[in-house]
Amino acid sequence: MTIAFTLFILSFFLLLAIGIPIAFCLGFASMVYLILSDAANLAIIFGRTQGVLQSYLYTAIPFFILASALMNTAGITARIFNFANALVGHVRGGLAQVNVLASIIFSGMTGTVIGDAAGLGRIEIHAMRKAGYRPAFAGAVTVSSAVIGPIIPPSMIMIIYAELAEVSIVDLFLGGIIPGLLIGSVLMVYIYFAAHRVGPKPIKPYTWPERGRAFSNSLLPALSPVIVVGGIISGIITPTEAGLIAVLYALLLAAIYRSMSLKQMVLAFREAALATAMPLFIISTAILFSWIITVEQVPGFLVGVLGGIVDNWILTILLINIVLLLMGMIMEGIGALILLIPIIKPIAVAAEIDLVHLGVFMIVNLMIGMITPPVGISLFVAAEITGCKLIEIIREVLPFLIPLILSLFLISFVPETVTWLPDLIRR
């Protein structure tokens, strides 16, 4: 191990330990390495970073973030929530069940954790508080169900994985559908059996005419995932074109419903621009970090060290899950994904793990990390929306980690939950 690489690793973990944002940790550590090893590398690496960021696939990211912002601003998410309430509001667990179902539907429109938690989540938490649920519990249900957002397509983080791991984005999107529905179902079952402690009794069931009206009010928004995901899977449009279509469709719905002023639209564009900047900044610095890891032959070294383990498929997946869960607790999801792909991918290939399967359970892992202390970004969002202390949100979230981790292990150790649908469509 060279002095440059040693200082590179030490500086990264030191900055991370004192609470510096992950993008700056990655960038500063990479600069330390490049300067100490060979300053001539700087121009080459910056050129490589710029080239990766210019990837056509990455241009889908700002479009999907903008679509989420527009749908939240235009009140489209409220229609989705009302429809979910009409369907399952009377089930044991009441609005907690509605919360999960609404997240499943909304996931097929935007596919971002923060978009779900901060947009739809505000509506869900307000409704649950009004109905008599504890604010902290309402926040916990919201962030737990928001985990589904990046699993059911479209998904921003899946786009990043597909580009860096060199797998089909269509297969990855198809592979996320069953796991996303599985996570939602397990959460709803958990809520059903835990309903004695979650709050007031369910509402009176809607009549069928009332359900019909709720369906008609949400029909146009519900067509969004059909258009976006269906277009990608059929090969008619690319993910980037799908993102643009999602934006245009959100603007069309806002015009039809007359639910967004020009000022609100400008604010939505501003919100999306700010929300886009951080993921792209993380990507740019994480690419440098990953390049250094690869140049120092860390993946090859780990494959050699773990030679006995990679022969055992179960042990390999268990080890990968443990590493991902630990990383998810201390790092932001996108940064952790980009950092770990060049390390984990060779191990997975050596263990003959399908890379689409790997991508889905990696993402599920890291999304669970977003509601796990100490870094869990969604926890801070829930605390801000509910006005509760962070420790109150954490206390309520902890029981939800049980169904989420159970779902994770089902997805990890039963590859068919991911691979069956892509294999079926390819036939």
C-alpha positions as a Python dict, from the first residue, in 0.01 Angstrom:
ca = {
    (1, 'M'): (0, 0, 0),
    (2, 'T'): (149, 334, -109),
    (3, 'I'): (167, 645, 110),
    (4, 'A'): (-73, 823, -129),
    (5, 'F'): (-333, 548, -100),
    (6, 'T'): (-293, 524, 279),
    (7, 'L'): (-352, 899, 319),
    (8, 'F'): (-639, 874, 69),
    (9, 'I'): (-820, 618, 289),
    (10, 'L'): (-738, 795, 616),
    (11, 'S'): (-852, 1136, 493),
    (12, 'F'): (-1180, 993, 366),
    (13, 'F'): (-1275, 823, 693),
    (14, 'L'): (-1151, 1115, 904),
    (15, 'L'): (-1370, 1363, 714),
    (16, 'L'): (-1665, 1122, 727),
    (17, 'A'): (-1620, 1080, 1104),
    (18, 'I'): (-1635, 1455, 1173),
    (19, 'G'): (-1955, 1493, 974),
    (20, 'I'): (-1837, 1644, 644),
    (21, 'P'): (-2092, 1584, 360),
    (22, 'I'): (-2012, 1270, 163),
    (23, 'A'): (-1946, 1450, -168),
    (24, 'F'): (-1671, 1661, -7),
    (25, 'C'): (-1524, 1355, 169),
    (26, 'L'): (-1498, 1172, -164),
    (27, 'G'): (-1364, 1472, -353),
    (28, 'F'): (-1104, 1584, -99),
    (29, 'A'): (-969, 1231, -43),
    (30, 'S'): (-940, 1182, -418),
    (31, 'M'): (-752, 1509, -459),
    (32, 'V'): (-509, 1406, -183),
    (33, 'Y'): (-432, 1085, -370),
    (34, 'L'): (-397, 1246, -711),
    (35, 'I'): (-166, 1522, -589),
    (36, 'L'): (58, 1283, -395),
    (37, 'S'): (73, 1016, -664),
    (38, 'D'): (104, 1211, -986),
    (39, 'A'): (-31, 1560, -1046),
    (40, 'A'): (-29, 1489, -1419),
    (41, 'N'): (-322, 1255, -1360),
    (42, 'L'): (-548, 1548, -1272),
    (43, 'A'): (-628, 1654, -1627),
    (44, 'I'): (-694, 1295, -1733),
    (45, 'I'): (-922, 1220, -1440),
    (46, 'F'): (-1120, 1542, -1464),
    (47, 'G'): (-1170, 1468, -1831),
    (48, 'R'): (-1297, 1121, -1741),
    (49, 'T'): (-1533, 1261, -1478),
    (50, 'Q'): (-1674, 1515, -1721),
    (51, 'G'): (-1720, 1243, -1982),
    (52, 'V'): (-1917, 1021, -1744),
    (53, 'L'): (-2143, 1308, -1636),
    (54, 'Q'): (-2218, 1376, -2002),
    (55, 'S'): (-2366, 1027, -2035),
    (56, 'Y'): (-2703, 1043, -2210),
    (57, 'L'): (-2856, 816, -1944),
    (58, 'Y'): (-2773, 1059, -1662),
    (59, 'T'): (-2982, 1332, -1824),
    (60, 'A'): (-3289, 1135, -1712),
    (61, 'I'): (-3214, 1221, -1348),
    (62, 'P'): (-3312, 1592, -1351),
    (63, 'F'): (-3625, 1513, -1552),
    (64, 'F'): (-3756, 1260, -1299),
    (65, 'I'): (-3673, 1492, -1009),
    (66, 'L'): (-3858, 1776, -1186),
    (67, 'A'): (-4158, 1550, -1256),
    (68, 'S'): (-4176, 1469, -884),
    (69, 'A'): (-4160, 1837, -787),
    (70, 'L'): (-4432, 1931, -1037),
    (71, 'M'): (-4664, 1651, -925),
    (72, 'N'): (-4626, 1752, -562),
    (73, 'T'): (-4679, 2120, -639),
    (74, 'A'): (-4981, 2059, -865),
    (75, 'G'): (-5164, 1850, -605),
    (76, 'I'): (-5150, 1535, -817),
    (77, 'T'): (-5018, 1338, -521),
    (78, 'A'): (-5330, 1430, -319),
    (79, 'R'): (-5547, 1255, -579),
    (80, 'I'): (-5333, 942, -548),
    (81, 'F'): (-5368, 952, -169),
    (82, 'N'): (-5747, 990, -188),
    (83, 'F'): (-5772, 692, -424),
    (84, 'A'): (-5560, 476, -194),
    (85, 'N'): (-5779, 585, 98),
    (86, 'A'): (-6089, 473, -89),
    (87, 'L'): (-5933, 131, -151),
    (88, 'V'): (-5778, 38, 185),
    (89, 'G'): (-5869, 311, 436),
    (90, 'H'): (-6118, 75, 600),
    (91, 'V'): (-5863, -208, 646),
    (92, 'R'): (-5718, -271, 992),
    (93, 'G'): (-5436, -18, 1026),
    (94, 'G'): (-5637, 250, 846),
    (95, 'L'): (-5438, 542, 714),
    (96, 'A'): (-5110, 361, 779),
    (97, 'Q'): (-5221, 109, 513),
    (98, 'V'): (-5322, 397, 285),
    (99, 'N'): (-4978, 550, 334),
    (100, 'V'): (-4804, 237, 202),
    (101, 'L'): (-5040, 184, -93),
    (102, 'A'): (-5012, 549, -198),
    (103, 'S'): (-4632, 517, -192),
    (104, 'I'): (-4649, 209, -416),
    (105, 'I'): (-4858, 399, -671),
    (106, 'F'): (-4648, 715, -648),
    (107, 'S'): (-4328, 511, -690),
    (108, 'G'): (-4430, 433, -1046),
    (109, 'M'): (-4433, 804, -1125),
    (110, 'T'): (-4105, 944, -991),
    (111, 'G'): (-3899, 683, -804),
    (112, 'T'): (-3714, 896, -550),
    (113, 'V'): (-3715, 849, -171),
    (114, 'I'): (-3705, 1219, -89),
    (115, 'G'): (-3970, 1300, -353),
    (116, 'D'): (-4203, 1052, -186),
    (117, 'A'): (-4118, 1139, 175),
    (118, 'A'): (-4120, 1517, 130),
    (119, 'G'): (-4406, 1547, -124),
    (120, 'L'): (-4664, 1274, -78),
    (121, 'G'): (-4537, 1237, 278),
    (122, 'R'): (-4665, 1581, 379),
    (123, 'I'): (-5016, 1486, 270),
    (124, 'E'): (-4999, 1147, 440),
    (125, 'I'): (-4862, 1282, 768),
    (126, 'H'): (-5116, 1566, 779),
    (127, 'A'): (-5404, 1323, 721),
    (128, 'M'): (-5275, 1078, 984),
    (129, 'R'): (-5224, 1349, 1245),
    (130, 'K'): (-5572, 1486, 1177),
    (131, 'A'): (-5716, 1136, 1224),
    (132, 'G'): (-5546, 1101, 1563),
    (133, 'Y'): (-5224, 911, 1487),
    (134, 'R'): (-4911, 1001, 1681),
    (135, 'P'): (-4703, 1242, 1469),
    (136, 'A'): (-4382, 1040, 1515),
    (137, 'F'): (-4559, 719, 1411),
    (138, 'A'): (-4703, 892, 1103),
    (139, 'G'): (-4350, 1004, 1012),
    (140, 'A'): (-4213, 653, 1064),
    (141, 'V'): (-4473, 493, 836),
    (142, 'T'): (-4408, 757, 572),
    (143, 'V'): (-4032, 715, 555),
    (144, 'S'): (-4058, 335, 573),
    (145, 'S'): (-4299, 322, 280),
    (146, 'A'): (-4083, 574, 89),
    (147, 'V'): (-3816, 302, 66),
    (148, 'I'): (-4033, 154, -211),
    (149, 'G'): (-3983, 468, -427),
    (150, 'P'): (-3651, 377, -594),
    (151, 'I'): (-3736, 4, -619),
    (152, 'I'): (-4045, 25, -840),
    (153, 'P'): (-3950, 191, -1173),
    (154, 'P'): (-3874, 454, -1280),
    (155, 'S'): (-3581, 501, -1044),
    (156, 'M'): (-3300, 754, -1036),
    (157, 'I'): (-3059, 531, -846),
    (158, 'M'): (-3129, 237, -1081),
    (159, 'I'): (-3024, 457, -1373),
    (160, 'I'): (-2692, 525, -1200),
    (161, 'Y'): (-2635, 155, -1124),
    (162, 'A'): (-2722, 51, -1480),
    (163, 'E'): (-2469, 297, -1623),
    (164, 'L'): (-2183, 209, -1389),
    (165, 'A'): (-2239, -168, -1371),
    (166, 'E'): (-2308, -189, -1746),
    (167, 'V'): (-2641, -373, -1723),
    (168, 'S'): (-2967, -324, -1910),
    (169, 'I'): (-3179, -49, -1756),
    (170, 'V'): (-3489, -224, -1892),
    (171, 'D'): (-3398, -548, -1711),
    (172, 'L'): (-3323, -351, -1395),
    (173, 'F'): (-3655, -167, -1409),
    (174, 'L'): (-3842, -494, -1468),
    (175, 'G'): (-3644, -660, -1189),
    (176, 'G'): (-3755, -396, -937),
    (177, 'I'): (-4130, -439, -984),
    (178, 'I'): (-4185, -761, -784),
    (179, 'P'): (-3942, -663, -501),
    (180, 'G'): (-4115, -326, -469),
    (181, 'L'): (-4457, -488, -445),
    (182, 'L'): (-4316, -745, -203),
    (183, 'I'): (-4181, -475, 30),
    (184, 'G'): (-4514, -291, 19),
    (185, 'S'): (-4708, -610, 93),
    (186, 'V'): (-4485, -708, 386),
    (187, 'L'): (-4518, -358, 534),
    (188, 'M'): (-4898, -372, 501),
    (189, 'V'): (-4911, -715, 666),
    (190, 'Y'): (-4691, -588, 951),
    (191, 'I'): (-4916, -283, 997),
    (192, 'Y'): (-5226, -507, 999),
    (193, 'F'): (-5095, -717, 1288),
    (194, 'A'): (-4949, -416, 1472),
    (195, 'A'): (-5270, -216, 1431),
    (196, 'H'): (-5361, -241, 1800),
    (197, 'R'): (-5089, 15, 1878),
    (198, 'V'): (-5089, 238, 1571),
    (199, 'G'): (-5380, 469, 1640),
    (200, 'P'): (-5754, 512, 1582),
    (201, 'K'): (-5987, 262, 1422),
    (202, 'P'): (-6012, 246, 1041),
    (203, 'I'): (-6263, 464, 861),
    (204, 'K'): (-6600, 337, 741),
    (205, 'P'): (-6560, 160, 402),
    (206, 'Y'): (-6626, 373, 95),
    (207, 'T'): (-6929, 281, -111),
    (208, 'W'): (-6861, 153, -462),
    (209, 'P'): (-6989, 478, -621),
    (210, 'E'): (-6750, 673, -394),
    (211, 'R'): (-6463, 445, -497),
    (212, 'G'): (-6560, 498, -859),
    (213, 'R'): (-6537, 876, -816),
    (214, 'A'): (-6202, 846, -639),
    (215, 'F'): (-6077, 627, -922),
    (216, 'S'): (-6193, 869, -1191),
    (217, 'N'): (-6025, 1159, -1008),
    (218, 'S'): (-5695, 969, -998),
    (219, 'L'): (-5718, 797, -1337),
    (220, 'L'): (-5505, 1046, -1531),
    (221, 'P'): (-5228, 1059, -1266),
    (222, 'A'): (-5234, 677, -1241),
    (223, 'L'): (-5165, 655, -1615),
    (224, 'S'): (-4825, 818, -1562),
    (225, 'P'): (-4640, 496, -1464),
    (226, 'V'): (-4814, 307, -1745),
    (227, 'I'): (-4691, 561, -2000),
    (228, 'V'): (-4342, 606, -1853),
    (229, 'V'): (-4251, 251, -1752),
    (230, 'G'): (-4447, 90, -2034),
    (231, 'G'): (-4267, 308, -2289),
    (232, 'I'): (-3923, 214, -2153),
    (233, 'I'): (-3994, -158, -2126),
    (234, 'S'): (-4144, -175, -2474),
    (235, 'G'): (-3837, -3, -2616),
    (236, 'I'): (-4040, 282, -2766),
    (237, 'I'): (-3862, 546, -2556),
    (238, 'T'): (-3533, 572, -2364),
    (239, 'P'): (-3521, 648, -1988),
    (240, 'T'): (-3421, 1006, -2068),
    (241, 'E'): (-3714, 1050, -2305),
    (242, 'A'): (-3939, 890, -2042),
    (243, 'G'): (-3822, 1148, -1787),
    (244, 'L'): (-3908, 1430, -2027),
    (245, 'I'): (-4248, 1274, -2098),
    (246, 'A'): (-4313, 1251, -1722),
    (247, 'V'): (-4242, 1626, -1691),
    (248, 'L'): (-4466, 1714, -1985),
    (249, 'Y'): (-4741, 1488, -1851),
    (250, 'A'): (-4720, 1651, -1507),
    (251, 'L'): (-4751, 1995, -1671),
    (252, 'L'): (-5048, 1871, -1876),
    (253, 'L'): (-5224, 1742, -1564),
    (254, 'A'): (-5158, 2071, -1384),
    (255, 'A'): (-5318, 2254, -1678),
    (256, 'I'): (-5618, 2018, -1688),
    (257, 'Y'): (-5680, 2048, -1315),
    (258, 'R'): (-5580, 2418, -1306),
    (259, 'S'): (-5390, 2340, -988),
    (260, 'M'): (-5061, 2523, -1038),
    (261, 'S'): (-4990, 2892, -1088),
    (262, 'L'): (-4696, 3027, -1285),
    (263, 'K'): (-4526, 3127, -959),
    (264, 'Q'): (-4570, 2774, -820),
    (265, 'M'): (-4429, 2625, -1138),
    (266, 'V'): (-4119, 2846, -1116),
    (267, 'L'): (-4071, 2738, -754),
    (268, 'A'): (-4105, 2371, -858),
    (269, 'F'): (-3835, 2420, -1124),
    (270, 'R'): (-3612, 2587, -866),
    (271, 'E'): (-3669, 2306, -615),
    (272, 'A'): (-3585, 2046, -882),
    (273, 'A'): (-3267, 2230, -983),
    (274, 'L'): (-3143, 2235, -624),
    (275, 'A'): (-3241, 1868, -572),
    (276, 'T'): (-3053, 1769, -891),
    (277, 'A'): (-2728, 1944, -800),
    (278, 'M'): (-2635, 1722, -505),
    (279, 'P'): (-2676, 1379, -674),
    (280, 'L'): (-2469, 1494, -972),
    (281, 'F'): (-2203, 1641, -741),
    (282, 'I'): (-2187, 1312, -551),
    (283, 'I'): (-2163, 1118, -878),
    (284, 'S'): (-1874, 1332, -1002),
    (285, 'T'): (-1668, 1293, -684),
    (286, 'A'): (-1757, 927, -636),
    (287, 'I'): (-1636, 849, -990),
    (288, 'L'): (-1292, 983, -896),
    (289, 'F'): (-1295, 781, -577),
    (290, 'S'): (-1399, 462, -759),
    (291, 'W'): (-1129, 513, -1025),
    (292, 'I'): (-863, 528, -753),
    (293, 'I'): (-1000, 213, -587),
    (294, 'T'): (-981, 35, -923),
    (295, 'V'): (-631, 164, -1009),
    (296, 'E'): (-505, 40, -671),
    (297, 'Q'): (-649, -302, -759),
    (298, 'V'): (-858, -319, -443),
    (299, 'P'): (-1137, -526, -610),
    (300, 'G'): (-887, -788, -735),
    (301, 'F'): (-724, -802, -392),
    (302, 'L'): (-1060, -858, -221),
    (303, 'V'): (-1161, -1130, -467),
    (304, 'G'): (-831, -1304, -388),
    (305, 'V'): (-876, -1268, -12),
    (306, 'L'): (-1236, -1388, -30),
    (307, 'G'): (-1154, -1670, -268),
    (308, 'G'): (-1298, -1935, -37),
    (309, 'I'): (-1612, -1737, 36),
    (310, 'V'): (-1707, -1653, -324),
    (311, 'D'): (-1735, -2025, -391),
    (312, 'N'): (-2024, -2023, -145),
    (313, 'W'): (-2310, -1826, -300),
    (314, 'I'): (-2502, -1789, 27),
    (315, 'L'): (-2204, -1662, 226),
    (316, 'T'): (-2114, -1414, -50),
    (317, 'I'): (-2462, -1262, -55),
    (318, 'L'): (-2473, -1252, 325),
    (319, 'L'): (-2135, -1072, 334),
    (320, 'I'): (-2243, -822, 66),
    (321, 'N'): (-2564, -751, 260),
    (322, 'I'): (-2377, -690, 585),
    (323, 'V'): (-2133, -451, 415),
    (324, 'L'): (-2418, -263, 243),
    (325, 'L'): (-2627, -233, 559),
    (326, 'L'): (-2327, -96, 750),
    (327, 'M'): (-2237, 147, 470),
    (328, 'G'): (-2599, 256, 442),
    (329, 'M'): (-2593, 353, 809),
    (330, 'I'): (-2310, 602, 761),
    (331, 'M'): (-2327, 711, 395),
    (332, 'E'): (-2579, 863, 157),
    (333, 'G'): (-2724, 604, -83),
    (334, 'I'): (-2597, 730, -419),
    (335, 'G'): (-2244, 793, -293),
    (336, 'A'): (-2230, 449, -128),
    (337, 'L'): (-2358, 281, -444),
    (338, 'I'): (-2102, 443, -673),
    (339, 'L'): (-1824, 378, -423),
    (340, 'L'): (-1910, 10, -380),
    (341, 'I'): (-1993, -96, -737),
    (342, 'P'): (-1626, -137, -847),
    (343, 'I'): (-1555, -332, -526),
    (344, 'I'): (-1862, -556, -510),
    (345, 'K'): (-1917, -620, -881),
    (346, 'P'): (-1600, -837, -927),
    (347, 'I'): (-1689, -1035, -615),
    (348, 'A'): (-2043, -1089, -745),
    (349, 'V'): (-1914, -1196, -1087),
    (350, 'A'): (-1674, -1443, -923),
    (351, 'A'): (-1965, -1584, -718),
    (352, 'E'): (-2183, -1598, -1035),
    (353, 'I'): (-2444, -1360, -892),
    (354, 'D'): (-2666, -1208, -1160),
    (355, 'L'): (-2580, -836, -1189),
    (356, 'V'): (-2944, -731, -1223),
    (357, 'H'): (-3024, -925, -905),
    (358, 'L'): (-2720, -766, -739),
    (359, 'G'): (-2833, -418, -839),
    (360, 'V'): (-3182, -457, -696),
    (361, 'F'): (-3077, -594, -358),
    (362, 'M'): (-2794, -338, -334),
    (363, 'I'): (-3045, -59, -387),
    (364, 'V'): (-3294, -208, -137),
    (365, 'N'): (-3010, -223, 117),
    (366, 'L'): (-2908, 136, 66),
    (367, 'M'): (-3267, 262, 73),
    (368, 'I'): (-3315, 93, 411),
    (369, 'G'): (-3000, 284, 510),
    (370, 'M'): (-3184, 608, 436),
    (371, 'I'): (-3411, 542, 735),
    (372, 'T'): (-3137, 403, 960),
    (373, 'P'): (-2945, 625, 1204),
    (374, 'P'): (-2707, 800, 1223),
    (375, 'V'): (-2710, 936, 863),
    (376, 'G'): (-3065, 835, 748),
    (377, 'I'): (-3165, 1141, 543),
    (378, 'S'): (-3535, 1045, 543),
    (379, 'L'): (-3538, 1055, 923),
    (380, 'F'): (-3443, 1424, 916),
    (381, 'V'): (-3713, 1492, 653),
    (382, 'A'): (-3976, 1323, 873),
    (383, 'A'): (-3859, 1517, 1180),
    (384, 'E'): (-3888, 1844, 987),
    (385, 'I'): (-4238, 1766, 852),
    (386, 'T'): (-4381, 1636, 1180),
    (387, 'G'): (-4206, 1880, 1411),
    (388, 'C'): (-4096, 1584, 1627),
    (389, 'K'): (-3752, 1530, 1773),
    (390, 'L'): (-3525, 1305, 1571),
    (391, 'I'): (-3505, 1050, 1854),
    (392, 'E'): (-3886, 1019, 1852),
    (393, 'I'): (-3885, 936, 1480),
    (394, 'I'): (-3602, 686, 1526),
    (395, 'R'): (-3789, 511, 1808),
    (396, 'E'): (-4096, 464, 1587),
    (397, 'V'): (-3895, 361, 1280),
    (398, 'L'): (-3701, 79, 1449),
    (399, 'P'): (-3990, -176, 1446),
    (400, 'F'): (-4037, -115, 1073),
    (401, 'L'): (-3681, -230, 1009),
    (402, 'I'): (-3796, -586, 1088),
    (403, 'P'): (-4034, -624, 788),
    (404, 'L'): (-3795, -427, 567),
    (405, 'I'): (-3495, -647, 646),
    (406, 'L'): (-3712, -959, 610),
    (407, 'S'): (-3808, -837, 262),
    (408, 'L'): (-3443, -764, 186),
    (409, 'F'): (-3336, -1118, 271),
    (410, 'L'): (-3616, -1269, 62),
    (411, 'I'): (-3506, -1057, -235),
    (412, 'S'): (-3138, -1136, -175),
    (413, 'F'): (-3164, -1512, -132),
    (414, 'V'): (-3445, -1578, -379),
    (415, 'P'): (-3306, -1434, -706),
    (416, 'E'): (-3626, -1521, -893),
    (417, 'T'): (-3802, -1235, -714),
    (418, 'V'): (-3584, -1011, -933),
    (419, 'T'): (-3495, -1216, -1240),
    (420, 'W'): (-3826, -1389, -1315),
    (421, 'L'): (-4001, -1091, -1477),
    (422, 'P'): (-3704, -979, -1698),
    (423, 'D'): (-3656, -1342, -1810),
    (424, 'L'): (-4028, -1373, -1887),
    (425, 'I'): (-4039, -1054, -2095),
    (426, 'R'): (-3725, -1151, -2288),
    (427, 'R'): (-3876, -1482, -2404),
}
